Amino acid sequence: MCTPAILDAPREQVTVEVLSPLGVLPDRQRRGIGSALVRRAVELLAERGVPALFLEGDPAYYGRFGFQAGGPLGYRRPSLRIPPAGFQVLQLPAHQPWMTGTLVYPPVFWEHDLVGLRGERLAAAISATALPE
Ligand SMILES: CC(C)(COP(=O)(O)OP(=O)(O)OC[C@H]1O[C@@H](n2cnc3c(N)ncnc32)[C@H](O)[C@@H]1OP(=O)(O)O)[C@@H](O)C(=O)NCCC(=O)NCCS
């Protein structure tokens, strides 16, 4: 699923998209379905002129599609509970260099408490990655 969100850029707010959730039933995994879903989502959003697609996820999986850590590119994650390396972005053709800033999730993400990790899972994810706060 992709959901619109706001990138609070210094010049003006920009509507971007967040890829979440992505799921393939366990007995259907490792057949290319997840990859096909990500690639088609990226294609559709690029056609629609969306400038960037963000997500929270494992860089080992999403790196293959061109996603990069958002922090070094000038983006701020919506919560400190998202491990820095897990906060990733894919800049699409409509992206312009001024489009940086804080990603603001829509209310539905908070209403369902779907943001980031807590407790031991958060500590483990942060210690497993090299990116600083
Ligand atoms: C992640 C997920 C969507 C991948 O779907 P899929 O249809 O199995 O993906 P594909 O068949 O396209 O790709 C499988 C490859 O991804 C790898 N992979 C899957 N999850 C991974 C992860 N967390 N980290 C690194 N690699 C991962 C597999 O090892 C496999 O690698 P290979 O091609 O070298 O064998 C699926 O495993 C899933 O639904 N997981 C549970 C929900 C989840 O974690 N969603 C992501 C939330 S951010």
The ligand as a Gaussian input file, in Angstrom:
#p B3LYP/6-31G(d) Opt

LIG

0 1
 C        9.624000      -8.623000       2.563000
 C        8.644000      -9.388000       1.678000
 C        7.499000      -8.463000       1.256000
 C        9.380000      -9.890000       0.428000
 O        8.421000     -10.517000      -0.432000
 P        8.862000     -11.680000      -1.423000
 O        7.754000     -11.884000      -2.388000
 O        9.333000     -12.851000      -0.665000
 O       10.107000     -10.972000      -2.122000
 P       10.873000     -11.425000      -3.436000
 O       10.535000     -12.834000      -3.804000
 O       10.672000     -10.396000      -4.455000
 O       12.369000     -11.320000      -2.944000
 C       12.831000     -12.298000      -2.079000
 C       14.230000     -11.901000      -1.692000
 O       14.168000     -10.919000      -0.671000
 C       14.933000     -11.355000       0.431000
 N       14.354000     -10.789000       1.641000
 C       13.125000     -10.903000       2.094000
 N       13.007000     -10.206000       3.262000
 C       14.220000      -9.660000       3.499000
 C       14.753000      -8.856000       4.528000
 N       14.027000      -8.444000       5.565000
 N       16.044000      -8.496000       4.437000
 C       16.811000      -8.891000       3.402000
 N       16.360000      -9.645000       2.406000
 C       15.064000     -10.036000       2.459000
 C       14.852000     -12.829000       0.377000
 O       15.924000     -13.408000       1.080000
 C       14.989000     -13.071000      -1.109000
 O       16.340000     -12.942000      -1.491000
 P       16.917000     -13.742000      -2.763000
 O       16.146000     -13.200000      -3.936000
 O       18.358000     -13.347000      -2.785000
 O       16.634000     -15.155000      -2.480000
 C        8.070000     -10.638000       2.410000
 O        9.166000     -11.388000       2.899000
 C        7.134000     -10.309000       3.561000
 O        5.934000     -10.118000       3.371000
 N        7.692000     -10.271000       4.782000
 C        6.889000     -10.034000       5.986000
 C        6.391000      -8.628000       6.042000
 C        7.510000      -7.638000       5.945000
 O        8.532000      -7.767000       6.601000
 N        7.282000      -6.623000       5.111000
 C        8.233000      -5.559000       4.937000
 C        7.912000      -4.500000       5.901000
 S        8.995000      -3.147000       5.681000

